[in-house]
C-alpha cells in the first residue's frame, strides 16, 4: 500500500501525542523499579475522618521490635512513585511509614494522584488544596499510625517541597509529635504552638526558600523553640529526589541527598531510643552555606525528573 502525506500526518500526530502522554508516566520508572524490588510489606489503607476517606500508602520495616511512625508528606507533584519509594527507603531503616495521598478524591473521576493527566494538572490541584482538609488528612494518618499494634507510640512528620511547608505547619498543630523534618519548605508565620523539635534541610541554590530562613530562625528563637536547619552547598530545590535520580547532572544534589538522608535516619533513631525534648536552645547549624540562586518548587536539573 502506498502511503500519502495525507495518510502519514495523522499517524505522526498520533505517535507524538502518545510520546507526550507517556513521558510523564515513565519519568520515574527508576523509582518504581526500586519500589517493586523491595521485600517490605506495602499496602494501601483507607483512612476515614468525618465524611472524607483518604488513601494512604503504608510500608512496614522488617524488624522484630515495635517501631516509630513517620508521616511522609509528598511534594507538590502528589503521591508519586518517588514519594512511595522514599517511604520504602525509610521503612528499610526501621520505621513504619504512612504516606497519605492528599489528592484522594480530587482527581478525575474521584481518583487521586495517579489519575491526573499531567504534571501541571497535579501541581494545580495540590496548590489548591484546602489547608484545613490537609491537616485533617494528616491527623487521620497520625491517629492511625499511633494505634498500630506494630508501632511504639512515637510519631514524626517529614515533608518535601510543598510537603516541607506542610510538615512545619503540622508541627504547629499536632502536640504529640516527637519530631518534624522539613525539606526545603517555608516556616509558618506563627510558631508559638510548636512543641516538637524541628529539623530543616535546605538547598544552597534555592533563594526562594533560603530567603525565608532568617525570619524563621528568629521566630523560633524568640519563641524558645528548637530549630536546627542545615543548608547544603551546591544543591538545588528538590535534591532528595533529584539526588537519587539516575538522570541527575548536579553533583551537589547527590551529595545533599546522601548527607540529608543520613542525617534524617540518625535523628529518627535518636528519637526512637530516647525521649526527645520538646524545647531546647534554638540552633542555626548551617552547613556548606553558599550564595543561593533563584529556584522554584518545581526546579530540578532535568525537566523529566520533576514528575
KAPEHU-V878997 format. One record per backbone hydrogen bond with DSSP energy under -0.5 kcal/mol. NH is the residue of the N-H (numbers start at 1). CO is the residue of the C=O. Records with the same first field share a line. If there is no record, write none. Layout:
NH = CO, CO
//
This chain:
3 = 1
7 = 4
8 = 4
9 = 5
10 = 6
11 = 7
12 = 8
13 = 9
14 = 10
15 = 11
16 = 12
17 = 13
18 = 14
19 = 15
20 = 16
21 = 17
22 = 18
23 = 19
24 = 20
26 = 22
27 = 23
29 = 26
32 = 28
33 = 29
34 = 30
35 = 31
36 = 32
37 = 33
38 = 35
43 = 58
45 = 56
47 = 45, 54
48 = 46
49 = 52
52 = 49
54 = 47
56 = 45
57 = 99
58 = 43, 56
59 = 97
60 = 41
63 = 61
67 = 150
69 = 154
70 = 96
71 = 69, 156
72 = 70, 98
73 = 71, 158
74 = 72
78 = 75
80 = 78
84 = 80
85 = 81
86 = 82
87 = 83
88 = 84
89 = 85
90 = 86
91 = 87
92 = 88
93 = 89, 90
94 = 91
95 = 90
96 = 68
97 = 59, 95
98 = 70
99 = 57, 97
100 = 98
101 = 55
102 = 100
104 = 101
106 = 103
107 = 103, 111
110 = 107
111 = 108
115 = 112
116 = 113
122 = 118
123 = 119
124 = 120
125 = 121
126 = 122
127 = 123
128 = 124
129 = 126
133 = 130
134 = 130
135 = 131
136 = 132
137 = 133
138 = 134
139 = 135
140 = 136
141 = 137
142 = 138
143 = 139
144 = 140
145 = 141
146 = 142
147 = 143, 144
148 = 145
151 = 148
152 = 67
156 = 69
157 = 179
158 = 71
159 = 181
160 = 73
161 = 183
163 = 160
164 = 161
165 = 161
166 = 162
167 = 163
168 = 164
169 = 165
170 = 166
171 = 167
172 = 168
173 = 169, 170
174 = 170
175 = 173
177 = 174
178 = 155
179 = 155
180 = 197
181 = 157
182 = 180, 199
183 = 159, 181
184 = 182, 201
191 = 189
194 = 191
195 = 171
197 = 178
198 = 226
199 = 180
200 = 228
201 = 182
202 = 230
204 = 232
205 = 235
206 = 203, 204
207 = 293
209 = 206
210 = 206
211 = 207
212 = 209
213 = 209, 210
214 = 210
216 = 212
217 = 213
218 = 214
219 = 215
220 = 216
221 = 217
222 = 218
223 = 219
224 = 221
225 = 220
227 = 225
228 = 198
229 = 283
230 = 200
232 = 202
233 = 231
235 = 232
237 = 205
239 = 236
241 = 238
242 = 238
243 = 239
244 = 241
245 = 241, 242
248 = 245
251 = 249
253 = 250
254 = 250
255 = 251
256 = 252
257 = 253
258 = 254
259 = 255
260 = 256
261 = 257
262 = 258
263 = 259
264 = 260
265 = 261
266 = 262
267 = 263
268 = 264
269 = 265
270 = 266
271 = 267
272 = 268
273 = 269
274 = 270
277 = 275
280 = 224
283 = 227
286 = 284
299 = 296
305 = 302
306 = 303
307 = 304
//
